[in-house]
Structure formats: structure tokens, C-alpha cells
Amino acid sequence: MEHGNYINGRWQPSLSGRWFEDRNPADTRDCIGRFPLSSAEDVEAAVAAAKAAFARWRLLPAPRRGELLRRVGELLVERKEELARAMTREMGKPLVEARGDVQEAIDTAFYAASEGRRLFGYTTPSELPNKVNLSFRMPVGVCGIITAWNFPIAVPSWKIFPALVCGNTVVWKPSEDAPHCANLLAQILAEAGIPAGVFNVVHGDAEAGEALVRHPEVRLIAFTGSTAVGRRIAAICGEQNKKCSLEMGGKNPLIVLPDAPMELALEGVLWGAFGTTGQRCTATSRLILHRDIAASFLQQLIERASALRVGNGLEETTHVGPIINARQLERIETYVQIGLQEGARLVLGGHRLIDGDYAHGYFFAPTIFTDVTPTMRIFREEIFGPVLSVTTVDSLEEAIAVANDSEYGLSSSIYTRDITAAFRAIRDLEAGITYINAPTIGAEAHMPFGGVKATGNGHREGGWTVFDIFTEWKTVYIDYSGRLQRAQIDTERLEDGA
Ligand code: UN1
């Protein structure tokens, strides 16, 4: 079945006439459909539609835009199960997680809806009499949104819903590994009454993405994906003075101290490392164990990780779904080879699963390496799969230093009952997010989300901070003195302002 781009309220094929196939990673015989492999011309049409629609959309009062987003949230609630199933079929994560993904979009929709009645500005006194100073949040214009496949509804919603409530219009280039979820979300936005042209979807690969980033009428790019691609986007946006918000890679550490609640820590590591098959930017990919508990913790961890059921996410008994595609599967295999060559000790997994029901999908066994040192590539590079690297340390100070010995800084975690250790970790871990006694995954929609160092470029999606990305400040001075008042110069005059 053929699916279209969504441009100016209409579903249409690519002007290029090209298509790509979307297949179920748990069973590649299952073809979800063909989607347009768009070119710069399609992007051009979508941006033109978004630009034309901006003229009216920005003037619709923000509370009314919020009402439309409330409707989007309600439709997501109604269709949650259908969307979750479509998501699992398309990108593999177990149903329970796919439901969570849709829920995150629901939370984001309702948050954005209510923000339509806030979008607070500031009023401040002027330094001159009979003058007032105000500031308003103004929309930026046409926003280009480029997203990954691992949270195919939640992460796009973090960007799209706030962008819309602020009065921007959107052209979205979703991942070519999750185009069906994108169209389902587009259908919901259309059904909720978002006017034609305000929200557009252009499918495709890097060609369409690059055309979107380079388009001079696109005033902002919000991107989630790899650090390598993010850097390229930032360079282009830099040349063009384009606003740009980047959510990129992670290599998230989880520290376990000797006084940790061990049962909780074990559960946390399993969920953080192998949930979503490790394919989250927040996944726990480095486990930092204090030497005093390392051996016993590892033994229990291996026991439990080997009991995880890998399989098709549509089966409710599955803990760990497939890898997204053949390229990623090969990349994970390569990293296992690299780890072995570097001298790390493979204590679990490390191989594809190919027998029986696995034969038609991209499955990889949960994998654990121990004796990993900070110079190894498996310690430093984002693998984006079910591979956990374990490093042993002798103190809290060393744990934090090892955790910080990374290019990235998205999420981090420490398990301890010692409040002093917890607060030191909060203070010293170089990361946008720190969890105490919880794994590195599980951010909530109403809190800032993002990272430091090579993970981000200073922005935070989610929560109240996302509205800083999708608005520009308009500062207003209203002088009702009836005479020329000179700021910084006429401030000496003592007048009562009458
Ligand atoms: C991502 O992996 O791109 O905190 C986002 C979490 C999720 C979001 C992950 N709520 O793990």
C-alpha cells in the first residue's frame, strides 16, 4: 500500500516519483507500506504551504491554538491502543513501551494545550517615568523538525505541539524507519482541526532532511538524532543564522555504590540497559560498579539478563524487541568485535539470534561486557543497542570521574542510600539529567529534557523550557510621557512622573 506526504492538507506522492519500503523489524516479510522518497522539490512545496499558513495561524489567539492541541490529546487518548500496535509493528518496541510512547505524546499535548493560556511574558518598571516595559513571546516562523525512529510519536510531539501552540507552522521530516507512525500522527492533527498548511509531513532520507535544513524560509530546526548529523545541521544553521535545537547522542552512566538498595539497582540496570533494546538516547550503556559489590552484583545481573525474553514486541511476554534495521544490527555486531579486540570480557550475549521465530527479524541477544576501561571504544561510543559496558571503581570520586569521562552528557544515575553521595552526584555529574535510585531512562513530559557536552547545544525540550526554543522575545517600550525621554541619559532628573 502506498502512503503519501502530507502537504497543505493533502496526501500526495513525492514529485520525484520515488518510494521506499517500510518493513516490520521483527518480521521483515511484513511490509507496512511504501512511502515517498522525497526530494528538495517536495520540501519546497511543504515550506511554501507552511509559510502561507503562518500568516493566519500566528494571529489565532494562543488559547484557541491550545484548544486544538487539547483535541489532539483527546484523539491520542482514543486511539492509544491502535497507535501503540502500529508503533510496535513498525519499529519493534514491546507494546507496553509503545503505549508509554503514545502516553508521553498525550501528556505533551495537554501540557501544550494549557500553555496556550500562559505563554507568559514579563512586565518590568522602566528606568524613566511615564513609560512601561513589556515583553511578549512571538512565534519564530516556519519550523523544520527532524526526528529519529525510536520514539516515533513521543519525541516528535515534544517539538511539534509546543511549536504549534506558540504560533509557528511546521514541516516535519520523520525517520524513514518510522514513517507510518508519522502519518498516523498527521491524521490526528488533521482530524483535530489544525488548518491546512500549518503542519506538513515530508518523508524521505538525508536528501529531504538537508533540503529542509538549508531552506532559507525555514527559521528554526529542531533535531533528534546522532551527534554526527546534529553537528552538520548546526554548521548549516550557523551559516544561515537559523535557530537550532539539537538532541543528540548519549553514553549514559549508572553508578552502584556499596550501600545501594541492590534489588532496586538490579531492576533499574535491566530496564535502563535493555528496555527499548537499548535503543534510547537515554539508555544505560555504562554500568559503574563499586568494587566491594561488583562480583555479586554482576553475577545476579547476568542471571537476570539471560532470563529476558527477546522477541516480537506484539507478544505481551516479550521484554526485548528487535533491532530497528540490518544496518544497526551490523553496527552492533561490529562493536562486539571491537570490544573483544580491545580486551573487554564478554560475559553475556554478543551475537544475533537467528533460530526459529527469530529467522525473519533483526534480533540480538542482551550483551554485557565487563573489564571495560575508559580508553575502550565500547566505553566511549554510542552503540544504540542492547550492549552494556561494565567498569569497576574504588570510590564515589572515581565513579564520578569515570562517569564524566565521556564526550556526551545526557542522562546519568546513581544508586545509593547515602544522601551525601547522592547530592555530590547531582552536583558533579556532567549531564542534563541525573536520577537517584532510578535508571537513566524515564524522563517525564513536563520537565526539561536534554544534555550537555556533545549531547546538546544548550536547549531543553520538554517542560516550560521548550517554549524558549519555539519563541522569540519581542520587547516593547510604551512611553506615555508625551516628550522625548532618553534612556541612560535622562535618568538624573528627579520627577514624580506626573
Ligand atoms: C530518546 O531516547 O530519544 O527518558 C528519548 C526517556 C524517554 C525519552 C527518550 N522518556 O527515556
Residues whose N, C-alpha, C, O or C-beta is under 5 A from the ligand:
A	BS01	UN1	F151 R280 C281 T282 I441 G442 A443
